[in-house]
């Protein structure tokens, strides 16, 4: 479908010339349409010529131009089909296991530069990532355009972090949130890299009265049925609203905030069986998992403070709750925990994982908590804020 939006309703019907594959407007349009209003939908447009589908391996982009009254607009888009089959997300019918990170735009600089975008995506590619969860807000147009060109898959969500249960049950507030979601979709619908629209990070889905999930999911499907719908839930299996999602997405911090690193393989195996039994038509994605580490903090320094009898056996790690902060915040523990999660998630046949997170991120110093946000940073990045 082709949606052409004019700056204002024309005083009289106006002819619009549409061309595909060219970087500029010109003679011999592929299609001519007439607009009598500021918004014109042209359904079931056939793109002429040989059009190759966009995919992570071959991110083919197509150009379309529209000309009216001497004014020309050129847009880039890509064509692909996103779906779910056998618990995995598919692109053009091919299953893709999502491996990536949550990424914040915030750095040490006041604004996100094109250099930062290009450098971050280069690092992500080198790290083997094919997927980015843009947390927790709509993403920069430049970032999405770069992902389109590189074949990087994107989850985009509208800002909604830290809401209370009563917020998600508030029809007025959720109605306003739905409008923001619609604006996000309208602004970024032409980016083929976006495969998941999302909202309400950790939005208290364990409560039946949280009716906002159904409302916003319906808005997304009506606005854009070509993409998958999800939200990152801390309630996971206790979330009561998964019927409205295409992808079940779970934030879990076993081994860091709670639980023992040793239970992680069984944890994801349990979730895989739970999905197969209760939601066979959906995918299960791990939308957050990770641990904090202080830059330069090493397990060796922690172990040197212990008596020989108190040291963990070679190749083992103690319960995170029993670790002194020197060991719990070490880069070795962070690495071991992440590896255990990722290997277990992939071995369980889940749809993928987005580690929390790509790089350390400055937070408000007002929310600094001893042992939780040293330096006023979220320290769960696998890289420092300086990368």
N, C-alpha and C positions, 0 to 999 in steps of 0.2 A: 504494500500500500504506500502511496505517496501523499504526504501531508504538506501543503504549502500554506504558509502563514504570511499574510501581508501586514504591513505596519498599521494599516487602517482599512476599513471597508471602502472600496472604490466608489466614486460617485456614479460610475457607469460600468457595465461589465468590461473586464480587461482580459486581453489574450496573454497567455503565458506559454512561452516556448521552453520545452524541456529536452535536454540532451544528456546522454550517458557517455561515459568514458573520456570526455574531454575536460581539460583544465579551465576552459573559458567558454563563454557563450559565443554563438555564431549562427551562421545560416544553416539551413537544412536540419531543423530539430527532429528528434525521434518522436516527439509527442507534442501536441498543442491542446491546451485546455483553456476554459474560460472561467474566470472567477467573478462572482457577483458579491461576495462577502469577504471578510478578512481571513477566513479559514476555508480552505478547499481540500477535500479528501478525494483522491483518485484511487479507486480500488482495483486490485488485481492487475497491476501494471506488469507488462512483460518487458524485461530488460533485453534489448537487442544484442545480437552478437554473442561471442563466446564468453560466458561469465564463469569464473572458477570460484568455488566455495572457499570461504575463509576458514582456516583451521589453525591450531597452535603450530603445526609443522609447516604450514604454507599460508601465512596470513595475507591472502589476496584481498586488496581493497578496490572498490569501484567508485568512480566519480559520477556525480549527477549535478547538472546546472539548471537553473531556472532564470529566465529573462522576461522582464515585463517593463515596458515604458523606458527602455534604455538602462535599466538597473539589472545587474547580474549577480546571482548568488551561487556559489559552488560549494557542495558538501561532499564529504567522503563517507562511505558506508561499506559494510561487508555482509555477505549473505552466508548464513549457516543455520543449522537446525540443532537446537539444544533439547535434550531429553533425559529420561532416566530409564535404565533397563537393568534388571538383575542386581539392583542395589547400587549401580554405578551411574555416574553422569556420563552422557554421551554427547559428542559433537559430530554432527553429520552421520549419526548412527554408530560411530566408533567410541568404545568406552575409554574414558580418560580418568586416571587416578590423580586427584588434585594434591599437589605437594607444594606447600608455600608458607607464607607468613602473613600475620597481621602487620599492617604498616601505618604508622602515623606520619602526617606531613610535617609535624613539629620538629625542628632541629634547633641548633644553637643560633640560627639566624632568624631575623624578624619575618622573612618571607621565604617561601619555597621557590628556588630558582630553577630554571631549565637545566642548569648544570647538575643540581642536586637530583632532579628527576632522572636524568640520563645516567648519572653515576649509580644511583640506587638500583635502577633496573639492570644495569650491567652487572652489579654485584649479585643481584637475585638470580640472574641467568647463570652466572658462574657457580652459584651455590646449588644449582640444579632445580630451582623453583619454576613451576609453570602456573602458579596461582597466587593471587594477592587478595586478601580481604581488606578493603579500604575502611578502616575503623577510625572513628565511629560517625562518619559524616559523608556527605556527597563529595566526590573527588574533583580535583583540579582538571579542567578540560585538557590541559597540556599533558598531564599524566595519562589520561585515558587515551589520547591520541597516540602517545608513545607505546602504550600497551597494545593498541590496535596493530601497529606496525611490527611489533616484536612477537606477536602471537601469545602474549601473556594473558591468562584468564583472570577475570576480575569479579569479585563480589562487591557490590556497591550498596550502601545502606544510608538511610536518613538519620540525622542526629537524634538520639534518644537514649542517652546513657544516664544511669542513676535514678530512674523513675521509681516512684513508690507504687505499691499495688493499686491504690485508689486512683492513681493517674491513668492506668491502663483500662480502668473501668469507667473513666469519665468520658462520656460521649462527646462533649464539647471539645475537650483537649485532644481526643483521638481524631475528631473530625479535622481539627487544625493540622494535626500530624499527617493525616491522609492528604491534605492539600500540599504539604511540603514534599511528600512522597511523589505526588503527581508532577510537581515542578521538577524534581530530580529526573523522573522518567522522561518528561518532555524535553529536558535539556540534553540528555545523554543517550537517547534511544538509538541514535545512529552508530554507536560504538559497538562493534561486534565482539570486542574483548569482554564486555559485561555479559555474564551468563546467569547471574543470580541477583535479583532485587531483594533487599532485606530491610528490616526495621526493628526497633525495640530490642536493643542489646540488653540481655538479662532482664527481661520485662515481666518477671513474676508470672510465668505461664502456669504455675502450679495452682493458681486460683481460677475456679470456674467463672467467676464474675469478670475476669479480664477479657471483656468482649472486644477489645480493640484489635486483637489478633485476627478475628474473622473479618472485621470491617476493612482493615487495611489490606489484607490478602485479597479480598474481593475487588478493591480499587485497583490493585496492581494487575490482576488478571484481566479486568475490563480494559485497562489502559494499554497493556502489553502482554498478550497471551503467549508470546514467543520465548519468554524467559522463565526461569524457575523462581519460586518464591520461598523465602526462608526467614528465620531469625535465629540469632545466637542465644541459646537458652542455658541458664545455669541450673534449671530444674531438670533438664534432660529427660529421663524416663518418667518423671513425675509431671511433666508439662502436659496439660490437658487439652491442648489446642492443635496438636500435630495433624489433625484431619485437614486443616486449612493450609498446610505447607506441602511443597514438593520435596523439599530436602529437610531432614531432621538434623539440626545442628546443635552440638553440645559443647559447652565450655566446662572443662574439668581440670582441676589442679591437684589430683591425687599425687602424693609424694612431695608436695610443697605446702599447701595450706592444711592438708589433712591426708591421712592414710600413709601406707608404707609402699615404697617403691616396688616391693615384691608382689603386690596384688595387681599391678598394672596389666600384665598379660591376660589374667582372668577377667578383669574389668571390661576390656574391649571385646573379648570373646563373648561375654554375656550380652553386651549391647548389640553385637552382630546377630546373635540368635534372637534377641528381643525384636529387632527390626524385621528379620525374616518371618517371625511368627505373627506380629501385630500389624506391620506396615510393609508388606512385600512389594508394593508398588512405589515405594519411596527410597531415596538414597539417605545414608547416614554419614554426615561429615563432622569431623572434630574441628570446631570453629575456634577454640582456644585451648592451649595446653602449654605448660612451661614452668620455669622457675627463675628466681632472681639470682644474680651473681654480681659481686662487687668487682670492678675492674682491677685485675692484679691479685685478687684473693685466690690463693692456691691451697689445695688440700694438704700439701706437704707441710706448709706452715702450721696448719691445724694439728696434724698428726705429731709434729715435733713437740707439741705441748702436752701430749698424753703419755702416760706411763705405758710401757710395752704391753702390759697385760690388758690395758683398756683399748688398745687399738683394734679396729676392725680387721677381720681376716683378709688376706690378699684376695682381690677380685670381688669383694663384697662392700656394700654400703649399708650403714645402719639406718633405722627408721629416721626420717627427717625430723620428727618430733624430739628425738633423742640427741640429735646433733647440736653441738655448741654452734652458735652463729658463725664462728670462724670456719667451720667445716660446711655448714649448711649453705653459706653464701659463696662457696668456692666455685670456680669455673669448672672444676672436675665434676662436682655434684650436679651442676646445671647440665653439663654435657651428658652425664650418665642418665639423668632423668629424661632428658629429651630423647636420647637414643632408645631408651626402653619404651617410651610412649610410641615413637614412630614405628619401630620394628613391630610392636604389638598391634598397632592400628592396621598396618599393611598386612600382617599375617592373618588378621581377622577378616580381611576382605571388605573393609569399610571403604567408603568413597574417597577418603582422603583426609588431610589434616592441614590446618593453618596454625603454625606455631605462634604463640604469644611470646616474643614478637621479634620483628626484624632488627630494630635498634633501640637502645635506651632512649627514653623520651622525658623531657622536662615536664613536671606537673606543677600545679599551684603549690607554692610553699606553704600555704595555709592548711593544706591537707597532709603535710608531712607527719609521719608517724614513726617513732623510733622502731627500728627493726623491720619496717615495711617500705618506707620511701626515703632511704638515706640520700642526702644531698637535694631532696625535693625532686627525685627522679623515679620513674618506673624503671627498674633495673633488670627487667626480664628480657631485654634484647640480647640476641646472640652477638650483636656488635655494639660498641659504645655509641654514644650520640655523635661522636666525630667520625664514625664508621671505621 
